[in-house]
Amino acid sequence: MTFARLGKTFSSPSLLFYFLLSLLSGAAFGFLSARPVAADELYARIRGTVTDSTGATVPGVTITATNTETRISKSTQTDADGSFEILNLPIGTYDVSAVKTSFK
C-alpha cells in the first residue's frame, strides 16, 4: 500500500506516521521557542505630572501627543493629582503640548 501526502510518497503507514510526527515536532519546537512580543515593544506611553511654578499640581490640563511623522494626535486630561497617561502610542517621535484655559 502507498500513501501520498504533501507531495511525498510513503510505502507504509508507519513511515507516514513518523513523517507527520517529525513535521509536527518541528512546528511545535518553533512555536515554543519563539520569543513572545511584549506590548511595550510595539507601543509606547507618555505619563507625567503637570505642576505650576510653585510646584503645585494642576488638574484639568489637556495633554496632547502628536506623532511628528503621521501628525496623528492622542489627548487626555490630567486628573485631580495633576497626573496623566497616554497609552498605546505607536513607536515614534512625538510633540507634546499642555493646555489649560484661563490658567494664570
C-alpha positions, 0 to 999 in steps of 0.5 A: 500500500502507498500513501501520498501526502504533501507531495511525498510518497510513503510505502507504509503507514508507519513511515507516514506516521513518523513523517507527520510526527517529525513535521509536527515536532518541528512546528511545535519546537518553533512555536515554543521557542519563539520569543513572545512580543511584549506590548511595550515593544510595539507601543509606547506611553507618555505619563507625567505630572503637570505642576505650576511654578510653585510646584503645585499640581494642576488638574484639568490640563489637556495633554496632547501627543502628536506623532511628528511623522503621521501628525496623528494626535492622542489627548487626555486630561490630567486628573485631580493629582495633576497626573496623566497617561497616554497609552498605546502610542505607536513607536515614534517621535512625538510633540507634546503640548499642555493646555489649560484655559484661563490658567494664570 
